[in-house]
Amino acid sequence: MLDQTEVPLLKAMNTYINDGTIPFHTPGHKMGKGMHPLFNEVVQQKALQLDLANMAELDDLHEPHGPIKAAQDLAAQLYGADYSYFMVNGTTGGIYAMILTIAGPGDKIIIPRNAHRSIIGGIILSGAIPVFMQPEVDNELGLTMGVTPETVSEALRQHPDAKGVLIINPTYYGVATDLKKIVEIVHGYDIPVVVDEAHGPHLKFSSRLPIQALDAGADIVAQSSHKIIGAMTQCSIVHCRQGLIRVPRLKAMLQLVQSTSPNYILMASLDIARMQMATEGRRLIERAVDLANRARQEINKIPGLYCFGNEKVGNPGVYSIDPTKVTVTVKGLGLTGAEAERILRHTYKIQVELSDVYNILFLITLGDSMTEVAAMVAALKDMAVTHNGTRDFSAINEITREGKHPVAPEQVISPREALFGNTCMVPFGDAVGMVCAEIVTFYPPGIPMLCPGERITQEIVDYCHTLQNAGLHISGPEDYLLKTIKVVD
């Protein structure tokens, strides 16, 4: 067993600067001595001294054998992986590397239709062909939930030649599917389960949270250590198990997507965040769960607001939920989520994580206390009394209740071919029969209507116009009004 109280990378960095070395290496500010005073007012001198390069005693992220390797080994032991790798360009880089590891040009990879754009980006980079699965939709909330094991099983039945299945665990809003059962199904085809666990680096540390992907048997996982636990922004970890993942290829792909000059302060924050979770994680995460549950209880007493919780468990695509994701549905106040976000920010100095048409999302983490949660609840109570809106959601409600989505479009060419081919802009109404070269997504529920490489149908054009007329938010296309669309020329 390794000593989880150790922080080997930070220790090596402190040893280097305390040695009195005269630096003739990058970065150019030379341990802060050349930094402009304006930045010195923001960042302390000690931090600037720790902004170092990959000298021998500090190790090399791409070929670690010293303190970086020791730090990564500690992370692997803590989370139950065979290998763990630090990422300093976010989970986006980790997802790119995972997809590149299992799929190449022309290979199929099965993914949820509501995949994060980084997943589409990884598919574009790899040249793979996405096989989309439709996630379940909660029409009351206007949110996509998880994909069911049955949906995964059917996708594999139709595409047994797929190179892997990618699952989101949990969703941005904290919803988790039955990942253990999905892993069993996928492994029956002798292919890996890849998991975007950006919002789950804390799942390991409370039995009241959904199961973490590695414990469910997943083969390769990317976690955003900066989103929920104590690492700095951009910091993530990729964990993997040997067997269905070729570790040498994964290492090569990680080198491909990461800088050769990684920021050592970011890596040190990963080292320390891991140590914090190893020594205090259970206490800190249990406290966060308690705070979130208290907030949920109080919010549900406020007329016009609704904060979903365990009552949703058992619905299609909802096997468990992460209560630290506090989703507040505000349509009962006649407000959109975006309007509520602006009110909270400018009237009460409360900033939410995100908003959509119906909802606002608060993240409760190890950095929160009852003081912050009480301020949040008080702001919501006052907003509910003083900021009732006049939004009519009947048109949106009618569409979401019907749940009649167009037939999934035909994938004509790979997303990579569509992105890098010759493209042009055409009027959206005239694009029927053409091949789309961008993503078109409506919120709610956040499922792309069109992805690069898919053929545009009249049914989809008509449905998009219906969603627009109902006031749903469009995301993805260059022309956010969707008067024109980019197609393959």
Buried (B, 14 or more C-beta within 10 A) or exposed (E): EBEBEBBBBBBBBBEBBEEEEEBEEEBEBBBBEEBEEEEEEEEEEEEBBBBBBBBEEBBBBBEBEBBBBBBBBBBBBBBEBBBBBBBBBBBBBBBBBBBBBBBEEEBBBBBBBBBBBBBBBBBBBBBBBBBBBBBBBBBBBBBBBBBBBEBBBEBBEEBEEBBBBBBBBBBBBBBBBBBBBBBBBBBEBEBBBBBBBBBBBBBBBBEBBBBBBBBBBBBBBBBBBBBBBBBBEBBBBBBBBEEBBBBEEBBBBBEEBBEEEBBBBBBBBBBBBBBBBBEBBBEBBBBBBBBBBBBBEBBEEBEBBBBBBEEBEEBBBBBBBBBBBBBBBBBBBBBBBBBBBEBBEEEBEBEBBBBBBBBBBBBBBBEBEEEBBBEBBEBBBBBBEEBBBEBEBEBBBEBBEEEEBBEBBEBBBBBBBBBEBEBEBBEBBEBBEBBBBBBBBBBBBBBBBBBBBBBBBEEBBEBBEBBBEBEBBBBBBEBEEBEBBBBBE
